[in-house]
Amino acid sequence: MGSATFIDVLLSIILPPLGVFLRFGCGVEFWICLLLTILGYIPGIIYALYVLVG
C-alpha cells in the first residue's frame, strides 16, 4: 500500500465520494459512491473502500 493509496483510503473514511473522485474522477464509481453516501454514510464508506482497495 503506497502513500497515495493511504491518503485515498483516509479521505474515503472521512468523506467517501472525495476519495473515489480523486482516484476515478467523475466516473460511474463516483456517482455510485455519492448516492450511497447520501442514502447512508456507512454504505458509502464500505463502497469507497471496496473500490479503492479491491
N, CA, C and O atoms as a Tripos MOL2 file, in Angstrom:
@<TRIPOS>MOLECULE
protein
  216   215    54     0     0
PROTEIN
NO_CHARGES

@<TRIPOS>ATOM
      1 N           0.8510   -1.1730    0.0000 N.3       1 MET1
      2 CA          0.0000    0.0000    0.0000 C.3       1 MET1
      3 C           0.8900    1.2280    0.0000 C.2       1 MET1
      4 O           1.6470    1.4580    0.9440 O.2       1 MET1
      5 N           0.7970    2.0220   -1.0710 N.am      2 GLY2
      6 CA          1.6070    3.2200   -1.1780 C.3       2 GLY2
      7 C           0.9880    4.3870   -0.4440 C.2       2 GLY2
      8 O          -0.1160    4.2870    0.0900 O.2       2 GLY2
      9 N           1.7080    5.4930   -0.4200 N.am      3 SER3
     10 CA          1.2090    6.6600    0.3090 C.3       3 SER3
     11 C          -0.0220    7.2570   -0.3660 C.2       3 SER3
     12 O          -0.9060    7.7760    0.3150 O.2       3 SER3
     13 N          -0.0910    7.1900   -1.6950 N.am      4 ALA4
     14 CA         -1.2760    7.7120   -2.3930 C.3       4 ALA4
     15 C          -2.5050    6.8930   -2.0320 C.2       4 ALA4
     16 O          -3.5800    7.4580   -1.8290 O.2       4 ALA4
     17 N          -2.3700    5.5860   -1.9470 N.am      5 THR5
     18 CA         -3.4920    4.7360   -1.5690 C.3       5 THR5
     19 C          -3.8940    5.0060   -0.1330 C.2       5 THR5
     20 O          -5.0840    5.0210    0.1800 O.2       5 THR5
     21 N          -2.9350    5.2180    0.7400 N.am      6 PHE6
     22 CA         -3.2310    5.5240    2.1380 C.3       6 PHE6
     23 C          -4.0350    6.8110    2.2530 C.2       6 PHE6
     24 O          -5.0030    6.8740    3.0110 O.2       6 PHE6
     25 N          -3.6430    7.8280    1.5110 N.am      7 ILE7
     26 CA         -4.3610    9.1030    1.5420 C.3       7 ILE7
     27 C          -5.7690    8.9360    0.9790 C.2       7 ILE7
     28 O          -6.7240    9.4920    1.5220 O.2       7 ILE7
     29 N          -5.9040    8.1700   -0.1130 N.am      8 ASP8
     30 CA         -7.2340    7.9120   -0.6830 C.3       8 ASP8
     31 C          -8.1280    7.1900    0.3170 C.2       8 ASP8
     32 O          -9.3010    7.5350    0.4600 O.2       8 ASP8
     33 N          -7.5910    6.2020    1.0040 N.am      9 VAL9
     34 CA         -8.3830    5.4510    1.9860 C.3       9 VAL9
     35 C          -8.7550    6.3510    3.1560 C.2       9 VAL9
     36 O          -9.8880    6.2950    3.6350 O.2       9 VAL9
     37 N          -7.8430    7.1630    3.6170 N.am     10 LEU10
     38 CA         -8.1320    8.0820    4.7170 C.3      10 LEU10
     39 C          -9.2240    9.0710    4.3340 C.2      10 LEU10
     40 O         -10.1350    9.3260    5.1220 O.2      10 LEU10
     41 N          -9.1400    9.6270    3.1330 N.am     11 LEU11
     42 CA        -10.1830   10.5430    2.6740 C.3      11 LEU11
     43 C         -11.5150    9.8290    2.4910 C.2      11 LEU11
     44 O         -12.5740   10.4240    2.6910 O.2      11 LEU11
     45 N         -11.4650    8.5640    2.1140 N.am     12 SER12
     46 CA        -12.6960    7.8000    1.9250 C.3      12 SER12
     47 C         -13.4010    7.5240    3.2380 C.2      12 SER12
     48 O         -14.6230    7.3750    3.2660 O.2      12 SER12
     49 N         -12.6630    7.4550    4.3070 N.am     13 ILE13
     50 CA        -13.2870    7.2620    5.6150 C.3      13 ILE13
     51 C         -13.9140    8.5740    6.0880 C.2      13 ILE13
     52 O         -14.9880    8.5650    6.6900 O.2      13 ILE13
     53 N         -13.2560    9.6910    5.8220 N.am     14 ILE14
     54 CA        -13.7690   10.9910    6.2440 C.3      14 ILE14
     55 C         -14.9220   11.4430    5.3390 C.2      14 ILE14
     56 O         -15.9820   11.8280    5.8300 O.2      14 ILE14
     57 N         -14.7150   11.3950    4.0190 N.am     15 LEU15
     58 CA        -15.7160   11.8190    3.0470 C.3      15 LEU15
     59 C         -15.6130   10.8860    1.8380 C.2      15 LEU15
     60 O         -14.8270   11.1400    0.9250 O.2      15 LEU15
     61 N         -16.3910    9.8220    1.8290 N.am     16 PRO16
     62 CA        -16.2390    8.7640    0.8270 C.3      16 PRO16
     63 C         -16.2060    9.2170   -0.6360 C.2      16 PRO16
     64 O         -15.3390    8.7470   -1.3730 O.2      16 PRO16
     65 N         -17.0940   10.0990   -1.1000 N.am     17 PRO17
     66 CA        -17.0350   10.4610   -2.5210 C.3      17 PRO17
     67 C         -15.7470   11.1820   -2.9160 C.2      17 PRO17
     68 O         -15.3060   11.0840   -4.0620 O.2      17 PRO17
     69 N         -15.1490   11.8970   -1.9830 N.am     18 LEU18
     70 CA        -13.9120   12.6190   -2.2970 C.3      18 LEU18
     71 C         -12.7680   11.6630   -2.6110 C.2      18 LEU18
     72 O         -12.0250   11.8750   -3.5700 O.2      18 LEU18
     73 N         -12.6240   10.6230   -1.8160 N.am     19 GLY19
     74 CA        -11.5670    9.6460   -2.0780 C.3      19 GLY19
     75 C         -11.7530    8.9450   -3.4080 C.2      19 GLY19
     76 O         -10.7810    8.7070   -4.1250 O.2      19 GLY19
     77 N         -12.9850    8.6110   -3.7460 N.am     20 VAL20
     78 CA        -13.2630    7.9500   -5.0230 C.3      20 VAL20
     79 C         -13.0510    8.9310   -6.1740 C.2      20 VAL20
     80 O         -12.5410    8.5480   -7.2270 O.2      20 VAL20
     81 N         -13.4350   10.1770   -5.9840 N.am     21 PHE21
     82 CA        -13.2570   11.1890   -7.0260 C.3      21 PHE21
     83 C         -11.7870   11.4070   -7.3530 C.2      21 PHE21
     84 O         -11.4220   11.5490   -8.5200 O.2      21 PHE21
     85 N         -10.9500   11.4340   -6.3360 N.am     22 LEU22
     86 CA         -9.5250   11.6490   -6.5770 C.3      22 LEU22
     87 C          -8.8980   10.5100   -7.3720 C.2      22 LEU22
     88 O          -7.9330   10.7350   -8.1020 O.2      22 LEU22
     89 N          -9.4190    9.3060   -7.2490 N.am     23 ARG23
     90 CA         -8.8730    8.1600   -7.9680 C.3      23 ARG23
     91 C          -9.4860    8.0020   -9.3620 C.2      23 ARG23
     92 O          -8.7660    7.7630  -10.3310 O.2      23 ARG23
     93 N         -10.8180    8.1340   -9.4680 N.am     24 PHE24
     94 CA        -11.5110    7.8040  -10.7150 C.3      24 PHE24
     95 C         -12.0950    9.0080  -11.4420 C.2      24 PHE24
     96 O         -12.5870    8.8630  -12.5610 O.2      24 PHE24
     97 N         -12.0550   10.1770  -10.8450 N.am     25 GLY25
     98 CA        -12.6750   11.3320  -11.4760 C.3      25 GLY25
     99 C         -14.1830   11.2540  -11.3540 C.2      25 GLY25
    100 O         -14.7100   10.6910  -10.3950 O.2      25 GLY25
    101 N         -14.8750   11.8190  -12.3290 N.am     26 CYS26
    102 CA        -16.3360   11.9010  -12.2660 C.3      26 CYS26
    103 C         -16.9680   10.7200  -12.9980 C.2      26 CYS26
    104 O         -17.9080   10.9060  -13.7700 O.2      26 CYS26
    105 N         -16.4760    9.5400  -12.7710 N.am     27 GLY27
    106 CA        -16.9840    8.3310  -13.4240 C.3      27 GLY27
    107 C         -18.1360    7.7060  -12.6660 C.2      27 GLY27
    108 O         -18.6750    8.2800  -11.7190 O.2      27 GLY27
    109 N         -18.4940    6.5220  -13.1060 N.am     28 VAL28
    110 CA        -19.6050    5.7910  -12.5090 C.3      28 VAL28
    111 C         -19.3400    5.4850  -11.0430 C.2      28 VAL28
    112 O         -20.2580    5.5360  -10.2240 O.2      28 VAL28
    113 N         -18.0980    5.1690  -10.7030 N.am     29 GLU29
    114 CA        -17.7600    4.8470   -9.3200 C.3      29 GLU29
    115 C         -18.0660    6.0060   -8.3810 C.2      29 GLU29
    116 O         -18.5690    5.8090   -7.2750 O.2      29 GLU29
    117 N         -17.7550    7.2180   -8.8370 N.am     30 PHE30
    118 CA        -18.0190    8.4060   -8.0120 C.3      30 PHE30
    119 C         -19.5050    8.5870   -7.7590 C.2      30 PHE30
    120 O         -19.9120    8.8550   -6.6290 O.2      30 PHE30
    121 N         -20.3190    8.4450   -8.7970 N.am     31 TRP31
    122 CA        -21.7660    8.6720   -8.6490 C.3      31 TRP31
    123 C         -22.4120    7.6110   -7.7750 C.2      31 TRP31
    124 O         -23.3150    7.9140   -6.9950 O.2      31 TRP31
    125 N         -21.9530    6.3630   -7.9000 N.am     32 ILE32
    126 CA        -22.4780    5.3050   -7.0320 C.3      32 ILE32
    127 C         -22.1130    5.6050   -5.5850 C.2      32 ILE32
    128 O         -22.9450    5.4650   -4.6890 O.2      32 ILE32
    129 N         -20.8760    6.0150   -5.3590 N.am     33 CYS33
    130 CA        -20.4300    6.3280   -4.0010 C.3      33 CYS33
    131 C         -21.1900    7.5230   -3.4380 C.2      33 CYS33
    132 O         -21.5590    7.5240   -2.2640 O.2      33 CYS33
    133 N         -21.4230    8.5290   -4.2570 N.am     34 LEU34
    134 CA        -22.1760    9.6950   -3.8040 C.3      34 LEU34
    135 C         -23.6000    9.3140   -3.4280 C.2      34 LEU34
    136 O         -24.1080    9.7560   -2.3980 O.2      34 LEU34
    137 N         -24.2430    8.5070   -4.2440 N.am     35 LEU35
    138 CA        -25.6040    8.0680   -3.9560 C.3      35 LEU35
    139 C         -25.6600    7.2470   -2.6700 C.2      35 LEU35
    140 O         -26.5430    7.4500   -1.8380 O.2      35 LEU35
    141 N         -24.7140    6.3190   -2.5090 N.am     36 LEU36
    142 CA        -24.6880    5.5080   -1.2900 C.3      36 LEU36
    143 C         -24.3940    6.3490   -0.0550 C.2      36 LEU36
    144 O         -24.9180    6.0710    1.0240 O.2      36 LEU36
    145 N         -23.5690    7.3650   -0.2000 N.am     37 THR37
    146 CA        -23.2650    8.2310    0.9370 C.3      37 THR37
    147 C         -24.4770    9.0720    1.3190 C.2      37 THR37
    148 O         -24.7140    9.3250    2.5000 O.2      37 THR37
    149 N         -25.2450    9.5050    0.3180 N.am     38 ILE38
    150 CA        -26.4590   10.2670    0.6150 C.3      38 ILE38
    151 C         -27.4800    9.3710    1.3130 C.2      38 ILE38
    152 O         -28.1570    9.8060    2.2440 O.2      38 ILE38
    153 N         -27.5890    8.1190    0.8630 N.am     39 LEU39
    154 CA        -28.5490    7.1990    1.4590 C.3      39 LEU39
    155 C         -28.1200    6.7400    2.8510 C.2      39 LEU39
    156 O         -28.9630    6.4400    3.6970 O.2      39 LEU39
    157 N         -26.8260    6.6870    3.0830 N.am     40 GLY40
    158 CA        -26.3150    6.2680    4.3820 C.3      40 GLY40
    159 C         -24.8020    6.3780    4.3810 C.2      40 GLY40
    160 O         -24.1450    5.9280    3.4420 O.2      40 GLY40
    161 N         -24.2600    6.9570    5.3990 N.am     41 TYR41
    162 CA        -22.8210    7.2250    5.4490 C.3      41 TYR41
    163 C         -22.0000    5.9350    5.4260 C.2      41 TYR41
    164 O         -20.9950    5.8530    4.7200 O.2      41 TYR41
    165 N         -22.4170    4.9410    6.1840 N.am     42 ILE42
    166 CA        -21.6690    3.6820    6.2800 C.3      42 ILE42
    167 C         -21.6240    2.9380    4.9410 C.2      42 ILE42
    168 O         -20.5510    2.4670    4.5640 O.2      42 ILE42
    169 N         -22.7390    2.8060    4.1990 N.am     43 PRO43
    170 CA        -22.6380    2.1590    2.8790 C.3      43 PRO43
    171 C         -21.6970    2.8930    1.9330 C.2      43 PRO43
    172 O         -21.0200    2.2630    1.1200 O.2      43 PRO43
    173 N         -21.6480    4.2130    2.0300 N.am     44 GLY44
    174 CA        -20.7230    4.9860    1.2050 C.3      44 GLY44
    175 C         -19.2760    4.6690    1.5370 C.2      44 GLY44
    176 O         -18.4430    4.5500    0.6370 O.2      44 GLY44
    177 N         -18.9690    4.5330    2.8190 N.am     45 ILE45
    178 CA        -17.6030    4.1880    3.2360 C.3      45 ILE45
    179 C         -17.2440    2.7830    2.7620 C.2      45 ILE45
    180 O         -16.1500    2.5590    2.2460 O.2      45 ILE45
    181 N         -18.1580    1.8490    2.9370 N.am     46 ILE46
    182 CA        -17.8820    0.4620    2.5380 C.3      46 ILE46
    183 C         -17.6290    0.3850    1.0410 C.2      46 ILE46
    184 O         -16.6780   -0.2670    0.6090 O.2      46 ILE46
    185 N         -18.4590    1.0380    0.2480 N.am     47 TYR47
    186 CA        -18.2700    1.0050   -1.2030 C.3      47 TYR47
    187 C         -16.9620    1.6810   -1.6100 C.2      47 TYR47
    188 O         -16.2350    1.1690   -2.4610 O.2      47 TYR47
    189 N         -16.6650    2.8160   -1.0090 N.am     48 ALA48
    190 CA        -15.4300    3.5430   -1.3460 C.3      48 ALA48
    191 C         -14.2050    2.6900   -1.0380 C.2      48 ALA48
    192 O         -13.2810    2.6140   -1.8480 O.2      48 ALA48
    193 N         -14.1910    2.0530    0.1160 N.am     49 LEU49
    194 CA        -13.0480    1.1970    0.4560 C.3      49 LEU49
    195 C         -12.9710   -0.0130   -0.4690 C.2      49 LEU49
    196 O         -11.8790   -0.4320   -0.8540 O.2      49 LEU49
    197 N         -14.1180   -0.5740   -0.8250 N.am     50 TYR50
    198 CA        -14.1480   -1.7130   -1.7460 C.3      50 TYR50
    199 C         -13.5740   -1.3320   -3.1130 C.2      50 TYR50
    200 O         -12.8140   -2.0960   -3.7070 O.2      50 TYR50
    201 N         -13.9410   -0.1550   -3.6010 N.am     51 VAL51
    202 CA        -13.4720    0.2810   -4.9190 C.3      51 VAL51
    203 C         -11.9870    0.6310   -4.8850 C.2      51 VAL51
    204 O         -11.2490    0.2970   -5.8120 O.2      51 VAL51
    205 N         -11.5470    1.2990   -3.8250 N.am     52 LEU52
    206 CA        -10.1590    1.7620   -3.7770 C.3      52 LEU52
    207 C          -9.1740    0.6500   -3.4750 C.2      52 LEU52
    208 O          -8.0880    0.6230   -4.0540 O.2      52 LEU52
    209 N          -9.5160   -0.2540   -2.5960 N.am     53 VAL53
    210 CA         -8.5750   -1.3040   -2.1920 C.3      53 VAL53
    211 C          -8.6780   -2.5170   -3.1150 C.2      53 VAL53
    212 O          -7.6780   -3.1630   -3.4270 O.2      53 VAL53
    213 N          -9.8930   -2.8110   -3.5400 N.am     54 GLY54
    214 CA        -10.1400   -4.0050   -4.3520 C.3      54 GLY54
    215 C          -9.7600   -3.9030   -5.7760 C.2      54 GLY54
    216 O          -9.9340   -4.8590   -6.5310 O.2      54 GLY54
@<TRIPOS>BOND
     1     1     2 1
     2     2     3 1
     3     3     4 2
     4     3     5 am
     5     5     6 1
     6     6     7 1
     7     7     8 2
     8     7     9 am
     9     9    10 1
    10    10    11 1
    11    11    12 2
    12    11    13 am
    13    13    14 1
    14    14    15 1
    15    15    16 2
    16    15    17 am
    17    17    18 1
    18    18    19 1
    19    19    20 2
    20    19    21 am
    21    21    22 1
    22    22    23 1
    23    23    24 2
    24    23    25 am
    25    25    26 1
    26    26    27 1
    27    27    28 2
    28    27    29 am
    29    29    30 1
    30    30    31 1
    31    31    32 2
    32    31    33 am
    33    33    34 1
    34    34    35 1
    35    35    36 2
    36    35    37 am
    37    37    38 1
    38    38    39 1
    39    39    40 2
    40    39    41 am
    41    41    42 1
    42    42    43 1
    43    43    44 2
    44    43    45 am
    45    45    46 1
    46    46    47 1
    47    47    48 2
    48    47    49 am
    49    49    50 1
    50    50    51 1
    51    51    52 2
    52    51    53 am
    53    53    54 1
    54    54    55 1
    55    55    56 2
    56    55    57 am
    57    57    58 1
    58    58    59 1
    59    59    60 2
    60    59    61 am
    61    61    62 1
    62    62    63 1
    63    63    64 2
    64    63    65 am
    65    65    66 1
    66    66    67 1
    67    67    68 2
    68    67    69 am
    69    69    70 1
    70    70    71 1
    71    71    72 2
    72    71    73 am
    73    73    74 1
    74    74    75 1
    75    75    76 2
    76    75    77 am
    77    77    78 1
    78    78    79 1
    79    79    80 2
    80    79    81 am
    81    81    82 1
    82    82    83 1
    83    83    84 2
    84    83    85 am
    85    85    86 1
    86    86    87 1
    87    87    88 2
    88    87    89 am
    89    89    90 1
    90    90    91 1
    91    91    92 2
    92    91    93 am
    93    93    94 1
    94    94    95 1
    95    95    96 2
    96    95    97 am
    97    97    98 1
    98    98    99 1
    99    99   100 2
   100    99   101 am
   101   101   102 1
   102   102   103 1
   103   103   104 2
   104   103   105 am
   105   105   106 1
   106   106   107 1
   107   107   108 2
   108   107   109 am
   109   109   110 1
   110   110   111 1
   111   111   112 2
   112   111   113 am
   113   113   114 1
   114   114   115 1
   115   115   116 2
   116   115   117 am
   117   117   118 1
   118   118   119 1
   119   119   120 2
   120   119   121 am
   121   121   122 1
   122   122   123 1
   123   123   124 2
   124   123   125 am
   125   125   126 1
   126   126   127 1
   127   127   128 2
   128   127   129 am
   129   129   130 1
   130   130   131 1
   131   131   132 2
   132   131   133 am
   133   133   134 1
   134   134   135 1
   135   135   136 2
   136   135   137 am
   137   137   138 1
   138   138   139 1
   139   139   140 2
   140   139   141 am
   141   141   142 1
   142   142   143 1
   143   143   144 2
   144   143   145 am
   145   145   146 1
   146   146   147 1
   147   147   148 2
   148   147   149 am
   149   149   150 1
   150   150   151 1
   151   151   152 2
   152   151   153 am
   153   153   154 1
   154   154   155 1
   155   155   156 2
   156   155   157 am
   157   157   158 1
   158   158   159 1
   159   159   160 2
   160   159   161 am
   161   161   162 1
   162   162   163 1
   163   163   164 2
   164   163   165 am
   165   165   166 1
   166   166   167 1
   167   167   168 2
   168   167   169 am
   169   169   170 1
   170   170   171 1
   171   171   172 2
   172   171   173 am
   173   173   174 1
   174   174   175 1
   175   175   176 2
   176   175   177 am
   177   177   178 1
   178   178   179 1
   179   179   180 2
   180   179   181 am
   181   181   182 1
   182   182   183 1
   183   183   184 2
   184   183   185 am
   185   185   186 1
   186   186   187 1
   187   187   188 2
   188   187   189 am
   189   189   190 1
   190   190   191 1
   191   191   192 2
   192   191   193 am
   193   193   194 1
   194   194   195 1
   195   195   196 2
   196   195   197 am
   197   197   198 1
   198   198   199 1
   199   199   200 2
   200   199   201 am
   201   201   202 1
   202   202   203 1
   203   203   204 2
   204   203   205 am
   205   205   206 1
   206   206   207 1
   207   207   208 2
   208   207   209 am
   209   209   210 1
   210   210   211 1
   211   211   212 2
   212   211   213 am
   213   213   214 1
   214   214   215 1
   215   215   216 2
@<TRIPOS>SUBSTRUCTURE
     1 MET1         2 RESIDUE 1 A MET
     2 GLY2         6 RESIDUE 1 A GLY
     3 SER3        10 RESIDUE 1 A SER
     4 ALA4        14 RESIDUE 1 A ALA
     5 THR5        18 RESIDUE 1 A THR
     6 PHE6        22 RESIDUE 1 A PHE
     7 ILE7        26 RESIDUE 1 A ILE
     8 ASP8        30 RESIDUE 1 A ASP
     9 VAL9        34 RESIDUE 1 A VAL
    10 LEU10       38 RESIDUE 1 A LEU
    11 LEU11       42 RESIDUE 1 A LEU
    12 SER12       46 RESIDUE 1 A SER
    13 ILE13       50 RESIDUE 1 A ILE
    14 ILE14       54 RESIDUE 1 A ILE
    15 LEU15       58 RESIDUE 1 A LEU
    16 PRO16       62 RESIDUE 1 A PRO
    17 PRO17       66 RESIDUE 1 A PRO
    18 LEU18       70 RESIDUE 1 A LEU
    19 GLY19       74 RESIDUE 1 A GLY
    20 VAL20       78 RESIDUE 1 A VAL
    21 PHE21       82 RESIDUE 1 A PHE
    22 LEU22       86 RESIDUE 1 A LEU
    23 ARG23       90 RESIDUE 1 A ARG
    24 PHE24       94 RESIDUE 1 A PHE
    25 GLY25       98 RESIDUE 1 A GLY
    26 CYS26      102 RESIDUE 1 A CYS
    27 GLY27      106 RESIDUE 1 A GLY
    28 VAL28      110 RESIDUE 1 A VAL
    29 GLU29      114 RESIDUE 1 A GLU
    30 PHE30      118 RESIDUE 1 A PHE
    31 TRP31      122 RESIDUE 1 A TRP
    32 ILE32      126 RESIDUE 1 A ILE
    33 CYS33      130 RESIDUE 1 A CYS
    34 LEU34      134 RESIDUE 1 A LEU
    35 LEU35      138 RESIDUE 1 A LEU
    36 LEU36      142 RESIDUE 1 A LEU
    37 THR37      146 RESIDUE 1 A THR
    38 ILE38      150 RESIDUE 1 A ILE
    39 LEU39      154 RESIDUE 1 A LEU
    40 GLY40      158 RESIDUE 1 A GLY
    41 TYR41      162 RESIDUE 1 A TYR
    42 ILE42      166 RESIDUE 1 A ILE
    43 PRO43      170 RESIDUE 1 A PRO
    44 GLY44      174 RESIDUE 1 A GLY
    45 ILE45      178 RESIDUE 1 A ILE
    46 ILE46      182 RESIDUE 1 A ILE
    47 TYR47      186 RESIDUE 1 A TYR
    48 ALA48      190 RESIDUE 1 A ALA
    49 LEU49      194 RESIDUE 1 A LEU
    50 TYR50      198 RESIDUE 1 A TYR
    51 VAL51      202 RESIDUE 1 A VAL
    52 LEU52      206 RESIDUE 1 A LEU
    53 VAL53      210 RESIDUE 1 A VAL
    54 GLY54      214 RESIDUE 1 A GLY
